[in-house]
Amino acid sequence: MSRPGSTRWRWEWVLNQAPILLFAVVVVGFGLLSPAFLRPVNAMNILIQTSSTGILAVGMTFVLLTAGVDLSVGSIMFVAAAVGGKLAVSGFPVAGVIAVMAGIGIVYGSVNALFITRFAVLAFVVTLATRYFGRGLGLRITETRAMNLPEEFYALGATKIAGLPLPVLIFGMVAILAHVVLTRTPFGRHVYAVGADADAARKAGIRTKGVLFAVYGICGVSAAMAAVVALSQAPAVSPGFGNNREFLAIAAAVLGGTSLFGGRGAVLPGTVLGAVLIQTIENGLTILNVNSYLYPLITSGVIFLAVLLDATRCRILARVGRRRIYVETPPEDGPGDP
C-alpha cells in the first residue's frame, strides 16, 4: 500500500474517488450554465429518469464482478416488454404482466448462464448472440409496430409513496437489496472471489458455476424489472425499446468503480452514483438545448472515460498488490479441538 501523502497515494485516492469528483464537476458545471438545473424538481426528474437504467446497471454489476459481461440485457428488456405488452393489451392484470416479465428475465438469464457454465462459451460471445436473437424475437412479437399499453401502466409510474415516485422507490429497494447481498452474505463474498480469481475460488470450495449461473439470472430479472419501470414512465413498446441500453448499464457500473476485470466494485454508492451521473449529463444537455445529434458522441465519451479510469485504476492497484480475494475459510481449530 502506498504511503499516505505520497504522489502514488494521491493518484490512488483520485482514481478511487473519481465517480464522486466527476459528479461534483458535472453538477457545478451545469448549475453555473443554467440555474434551472439546480432546482429540486429537476433533481427528482433525474432520479426518475435514472431508475430504469439504474436497475439495469445493478444487475450488470453482479455479472461484471465475476469478470463477465451481459450484452443481451437490452434485448431482455425488449422481449419482456413485448410479451408483457401483448398480455396487457389483451386485458391481463398488471400484476400478472409484471410476474410474466420477471419470469422471462430469469429464463433469458438462465439460458445465457447455461451456455457459459455448461458449454464453456465466452460470456461475450453468448450474450452477443442472444442479444441479436432477442432483438429479432421482440420484433417478431411486436411485428415491428409500436404498441400502446393501458393507462394502468402510466398510473403505476405516477404513483407516489411517502412523497417519492414509485420508480425511484423500486430503484432504491433494488440497490439496497443488492448491496446487502454483496456485502452481508456468503453468496456476495463468493461473487467477489470468483471475479478475483476463479481457479483459487474453486480450490477454496466455492461452486463457481453455481455463482455464475446465479449472477446471470439476477442480471436477467433486473433487466425485466428495468423494462417494467421504463414502461411505467412511457407506456408504449416501440421497435427500438431497450436498444443499446446494455452499454449505458456497463458504463454506469464502471463509472461507479466496478472493474471490468472482476473482483472489485460496489452497488452503493458506486453503481448508483454512476447511473445518476450519466443521467445527469443527459439532463443537463437537454436543459441547455444542446443538439440531440451530439448525445451519442458525449455518451461514447463517457463510456470511454469509464473504461480508461478502470484500466488505469486496475493497473495501479496491481502494481501495489492491493487486489484481494474474498473467500470463506473454515475457522482454525482451537487449542482444545481434536
C-alpha positions as CSV (number, residue, x, y, z in Angstrom):
1,M,0.0,0.0,0.0
2,S,1.3,3.4,-0.9
3,R,2.5,5.7,1.9
4,P,-0.1,8.4,2.8
5,G,0.9,11.8,1.3
6,S,3.0,10.3,-1.5
7,T,2.3,11.1,-5.1
8,R,1.2,7.5,-5.8
9,W,-1.2,7.6,-2.8
10,R,-2.7,10.8,-4.2
11,W,-3.2,9.2,-7.6
12,E,-4.8,6.2,-6.0
13,W,-7.1,8.4,-4.0
14,V,-8.2,10.4,-7.0
15,L,-8.9,7.2,-9.0
16,N,-10.9,5.7,-6.2
17,Q,-12.9,8.9,-5.7
18,A,-13.3,9.5,-9.5
19,P,-17.1,9.0,-9.6
20,I,-17.8,11.5,-6.8
21,L,-15.3,14.0,-8.2
22,L,-16.8,13.7,-11.7
23,F,-20.4,14.0,-10.4
24,A,-19.4,17.2,-8.4
25,V,-17.8,18.7,-11.5
26,V,-20.8,17.9,-13.7
27,V,-23.3,19.3,-11.2
28,V,-21.3,22.5,-10.6
29,G,-20.7,23.0,-14.3
30,F,-24.4,22.6,-15.4
31,G,-25.5,24.6,-12.4
32,L,-23.4,27.6,-13.5
33,L,-24.6,27.3,-17.1
34,S,-28.3,27.0,-16.1
35,P,-29.8,27.8,-12.7
36,A,-32.8,25.7,-13.6
37,F,-30.6,22.6,-13.4
38,L,-30.2,23.0,-9.6
39,R,-33.9,23.2,-8.9
40,P,-35.2,20.4,-6.6
41,V,-37.9,19.4,-9.1
42,N,-35.1,18.8,-11.7
43,A,-33.2,16.6,-9.2
44,M,-36.3,14.5,-8.7
45,N,-36.7,14.2,-12.5
46,I,-33.1,13.0,-12.8
47,L,-33.8,10.3,-10.2
48,I,-37.0,9.2,-12.0
49,Q,-35.2,9.1,-15.4
50,T,-32.3,7.2,-13.8
51,S,-34.4,4.5,-12.2
52,S,-34.7,2.1,-15.2
53,T,-31.1,2.3,-16.3
54,G,-30.0,2.2,-12.6
55,I,-31.9,-1.1,-12.0
56,L,-30.3,-2.5,-15.2
57,A,-26.8,-1.4,-14.0
58,V,-27.3,-3.0,-10.6
59,G,-27.9,-6.4,-12.3
60,M,-24.9,-5.8,-14.6
61,T,-22.8,-5.1,-11.6
62,F,-23.2,-8.7,-10.4
63,V,-22.0,-10.0,-13.8
64,L,-19.1,-7.6,-14.0
65,L,-17.9,-8.6,-10.5
66,T,-17.4,-12.1,-11.8
67,A,-15.3,-10.8,-14.7
68,G,-18.2,-11.5,-17.1
69,V,-20.4,-9.3,-19.2
70,D,-24.0,-9.4,-20.4
71,L,-24.7,-7.7,-23.8
72,S,-28.2,-9.1,-24.0
73,V,-29.9,-7.0,-21.3
74,G,-31.4,-4.6,-23.7
75,S,-32.9,-7.4,-25.7
76,I,-34.2,-9.0,-22.5
77,M,-36.0,-5.7,-21.8
78,F,-37.4,-5.7,-25.3
79,V,-38.7,-9.3,-25.2
80,A,-40.1,-8.9,-21.7
81,A,-41.8,-5.7,-22.7
82,A,-43.1,-7.2,-26.0
83,V,-44.7,-10.2,-24.3
84,G,-45.9,-8.1,-21.4
85,G,-47.4,-5.5,-23.7
86,K,-49.3,-8.2,-25.7
87,L,-50.7,-9.5,-22.4
88,A,-51.6,-6.1,-21.1
89,V,-53.4,-5.1,-24.3
90,S,-55.4,-8.4,-24.1
91,G,-56.7,-7.4,-20.7
92,F,-54.2,-9.3,-18.5
93,P,-53.9,-7.8,-15.0
94,V,-50.9,-5.6,-14.4
95,A,-49.6,-7.8,-11.5
96,G,-49.7,-10.8,-13.7
97,V,-47.9,-9.0,-16.6
98,I,-45.1,-8.0,-14.2
99,A,-44.8,-11.6,-13.0
100,V,-44.6,-12.9,-16.5
101,M,-42.0,-10.3,-17.5
102,A,-39.9,-11.2,-14.4
103,G,-40.1,-14.9,-15.4
104,I,-38.9,-14.1,-18.9
105,G,-35.9,-12.2,-17.5
106,I,-35.0,-15.2,-15.3
107,V,-35.3,-17.7,-18.2
108,Y,-33.3,-15.5,-20.5
109,G,-30.6,-15.0,-18.0
110,S,-30.5,-18.8,-17.3
111,V,-30.1,-19.6,-21.0
112,N,-27.1,-17.3,-21.1
113,A,-25.7,-18.9,-17.9
114,L,-26.3,-22.4,-19.4
115,F,-24.1,-21.8,-22.4
116,I,-21.4,-20.0,-20.3
117,T,-21.2,-22.6,-17.5
118,R,-22.2,-25.9,-19.2
119,F,-20.6,-25.4,-22.6
120,A,-17.8,-23.0,-21.5
121,V,-18.6,-20.5,-24.2
122,L,-17.2,-17.0,-23.6
123,A,-19.8,-14.7,-22.0
124,F,-19.1,-12.0,-24.6
125,V,-19.9,-14.4,-27.4
126,V,-23.0,-16.0,-25.8
127,T,-24.6,-12.7,-24.8
128,L,-23.8,-11.1,-28.1
129,A,-25.6,-13.9,-29.9
130,T,-28.6,-13.8,-27.5
131,R,-28.7,-10.0,-27.9
132,Y,-29.4,-10.3,-31.6
133,F,-31.7,-13.3,-31.1
134,G,-33.8,-11.3,-28.6
135,R,-33.9,-8.3,-30.8
136,G,-35.3,-10.4,-33.6
137,L,-37.7,-12.2,-31.4
138,G,-39.0,-8.9,-30.0
139,L,-39.5,-7.5,-33.5
140,R,-41.4,-10.7,-34.5
141,I,-43.7,-10.4,-31.4
142,T,-44.4,-6.8,-32.0
143,E,-44.5,-7.1,-35.8
144,T,-42.2,-4.0,-35.8
145,R,-45.1,-1.8,-34.7
146,A,-45.4,0.4,-31.7
147,M,-47.7,-0.9,-29.1
148,N,-49.5,1.5,-26.7
149,L,-50.2,0.0,-23.2
150,P,-53.3,0.5,-21.0
151,E,-53.4,3.5,-18.6
152,E,-52.7,1.2,-15.7
153,F,-49.0,1.3,-16.6
154,Y,-48.9,5.1,-16.6
155,A,-50.7,5.1,-13.3
156,L,-48.1,2.8,-11.9
157,G,-45.3,5.3,-12.8
158,A,-47.3,8.2,-11.4
159,T,-47.9,6.5,-8.0
160,K,-46.2,8.1,-5.1
161,I,-45.4,6.6,-1.7
162,A,-44.3,8.9,1.1
163,G,-43.9,11.6,-1.5
164,L,-41.5,9.6,-3.6
165,P,-42.4,8.3,-7.1
166,L,-42.7,4.5,-7.3
167,P,-39.9,4.1,-9.9
168,V,-37.5,5.8,-7.6
169,L,-38.6,3.6,-4.7
170,I,-38.2,0.5,-6.7
171,F,-34.7,1.6,-7.8
172,G,-33.8,2.3,-4.2
173,M,-35.0,-1.0,-2.9
174,V,-33.2,-2.9,-5.7
175,A,-30.0,-1.1,-5.0
176,I,-30.2,-1.6,-1.2
177,L,-31.1,-5.3,-1.6
178,A,-28.2,-5.8,-4.0
179,H,-25.8,-4.0,-1.6
180,V,-26.9,-6.2,1.3
181,V,-26.5,-9.4,-0.8
182,L,-23.0,-8.4,-1.9
183,T,-21.7,-7.2,1.4
184,R,-23.5,-9.2,4.0
185,T,-24.0,-12.7,2.6
186,P,-21.7,-15.6,1.8
187,F,-23.0,-15.5,-1.8
188,G,-21.8,-11.9,-2.1
189,R,-18.3,-12.9,-1.0
190,H,-18.3,-15.8,-3.4
191,V,-19.2,-13.4,-6.3
192,Y,-16.1,-11.3,-5.4
193,A,-13.9,-14.4,-5.1
194,V,-14.9,-15.8,-8.5
195,G,-14.2,-12.4,-10.1
196,A,-10.8,-12.0,-8.4
197,D,-9.6,-15.5,-9.2
198,A,-12.0,-18.2,-10.4
199,D,-9.4,-21.0,-10.0
200,A,-8.5,-20.0,-6.5
201,A,-12.1,-19.7,-5.6
202,R,-12.8,-23.2,-7.0
203,K,-9.9,-24.6,-4.9
204,A,-11.3,-23.0,-1.8
205,G,-14.5,-25.0,-2.3
206,I,-16.7,-22.4,-4.0
207,R,-19.1,-23.7,-6.6
208,T,-18.1,-21.2,-9.3
209,K,-20.5,-22.5,-11.9
210,G,-23.4,-22.0,-9.5
211,V,-22.3,-18.5,-8.7
212,L,-22.1,-17.7,-12.4
213,F,-25.5,-19.2,-13.1
214,A,-27.0,-17.1,-10.3
215,V,-25.5,-13.8,-11.4
216,Y,-26.7,-14.1,-14.9
217,G,-30.2,-15.0,-13.6
218,I,-30.0,-11.9,-11.4
219,C,-29.0,-9.8,-14.3
220,G,-31.9,-11.2,-16.4
221,V,-34.5,-10.4,-13.8
222,S,-33.0,-7.0,-13.2
223,A,-33.4,-6.3,-17.0
224,A,-37.0,-7.4,-16.8
225,M,-37.7,-5.1,-13.9
226,A,-36.0,-2.2,-15.7
227,A,-38.4,-2.8,-18.6
228,V,-41.3,-2.6,-16.1
229,V,-40.1,0.7,-14.8
230,A,-39.4,2.1,-18.3
231,L,-43.0,1.1,-19.4
232,S,-44.4,2.8,-16.3
233,Q,-42.8,6.1,-17.4
234,A,-43.6,5.8,-21.1
235,P,-46.3,3.1,-21.6
236,A,-45.5,2.1,-25.1
237,V,-43.4,-0.6,-26.7
238,S,-41.5,0.7,-29.7
239,P,-39.3,-1.4,-32.1
240,G,-36.3,0.3,-30.5
241,F,-37.3,-0.4,-26.9
242,G,-34.2,-1.2,-24.8
243,N,-31.8,-0.9,-27.8
244,N,-28.2,-0.3,-26.7
245,R,-29.2,0.0,-23.0
246,E,-26.6,-2.6,-22.1
247,F,-23.8,-0.1,-22.9
248,L,-25.2,2.5,-20.6
249,A,-25.6,-0.1,-17.8
250,I,-21.9,-1.2,-18.2
251,A,-20.8,2.5,-18.3
252,A,-22.8,3.3,-15.1
253,A,-21.3,0.3,-13.3
254,V,-17.7,1.0,-14.4
255,L,-18.0,4.8,-13.7
256,G,-19.1,3.8,-10.2
257,G,-15.9,1.9,-9.7
258,T,-16.8,-1.7,-10.8
259,S,-13.9,-3.3,-12.6
260,L,-14.3,-4.9,-16.0
261,F,-11.6,-7.4,-14.8
262,G,-13.8,-8.6,-11.9
263,G,-13.5,-8.8,-8.2
264,R,-13.8,-5.1,-7.4
265,G,-16.8,-2.8,-7.2
266,A,-19.9,-1.9,-5.2
267,V,-23.6,-1.1,-5.8
268,L,-23.7,1.6,-3.2
269,P,-22.6,4.3,-3.8
270,G,-20.7,3.1,-6.8
271,T,-23.1,1.8,-9.5
272,V,-26.0,4.0,-8.3
273,L,-23.8,7.1,-8.5
274,G,-22.5,6.1,-12.0
275,A,-26.1,5.7,-13.2
276,V,-27.1,9.1,-11.8
277,L,-24.0,10.7,-13.3
278,I,-24.9,9.5,-16.8
279,Q,-28.5,10.7,-16.5
280,T,-27.4,14.0,-15.0
281,I,-25.2,14.6,-18.1
282,E,-28.1,13.9,-20.4
283,N,-30.5,16.0,-18.4
284,G,-28.1,18.9,-18.3
285,L,-27.6,18.7,-22.1
286,T,-31.4,18.8,-22.6
287,I,-31.8,21.8,-20.3
288,L,-29.0,23.6,-22.3
289,N,-30.8,22.6,-25.5
290,V,-27.7,21.0,-27.0
291,N,-28.1,19.5,-30.4
292,S,-29.5,16.0,-29.9
293,Y,-27.1,14.6,-32.5
294,L,-24.3,15.3,-30.1
295,Y,-25.8,13.0,-27.4
296,P,-24.3,9.7,-28.8
297,L,-20.9,11.4,-29.1
298,I,-21.0,12.6,-25.5
299,T,-22.3,9.2,-24.3
300,S,-19.5,7.4,-26.1
301,G,-17.0,9.8,-24.4
302,V,-18.4,8.9,-21.0
303,I,-18.1,5.2,-21.8
304,F,-14.5,5.7,-23.0
305,L,-13.7,7.6,-19.8
306,A,-15.2,4.9,-17.7
307,V,-13.1,2.2,-19.3
308,L,-9.9,4.4,-19.2
309,L,-10.4,5.0,-15.5
310,D,-11.0,1.3,-14.8
311,A,-7.9,0.3,-16.7
312,T,-5.7,2.9,-15.0
313,R,-7.1,2.0,-11.6
314,C,-6.6,-1.7,-12.0
315,R,-3.0,-1.2,-13.3
316,I,-2.0,0.9,-10.3
317,L,-3.7,-1.4,-7.8
318,A,-2.0,-4.4,-9.4
319,R,1.4,-2.7,-9.0
320,V,0.9,-2.1,-5.3
321,G,-0.6,-5.5,-4.7
322,R,-3.9,-4.3,-3.3
323,R,-6.2,-6.8,-5.1
324,R,-7.6,-9.3,-2.6
325,I,-9.6,-12.5,-2.9
326,Y,-12.5,-12.6,-0.6
327,V,-13.4,-16.2,0.2
328,E,-15.0,-18.1,3.0
329,T,-12.4,-20.0,5.0
330,P,-13.2,-22.5,7.8
331,P,-12.3,-21.4,11.3
332,E,-9.0,-22.6,12.6
333,D,-9.0,-25.3,15.2
334,G,-8.7,-24.1,18.7
335,P,-6.2,-25.4,21.2
336,G,-8.7,-27.8,22.7
337,D,-10.0,-29.1,19.4
338,P,-9.1,-32.6,18.2
